[in-house]
């Protein structure tokens, strides 16, 4: 689950999106194509300057992550 605070320009992505790409995709209960599709269909529609607060590690922005070569779902 991700939480978007439009008035703050921040999205809290938990384990969905990390700095550098998809988050926790190696778990037995996670499905890589589903996570990638969710990132592309939901998160990448947010404004590019939206700050991404991840569940682990450093933050990023939607624009920075869209510029990476995200594998297709």
ABEGO torsion letter per residue (X at the ends): XBBBBAAAGBBBAEAABBBGEBBBAABAABBAAAAAAAAAAAAAABBAABBBBBABEBBBBAAAAAABBBBBX
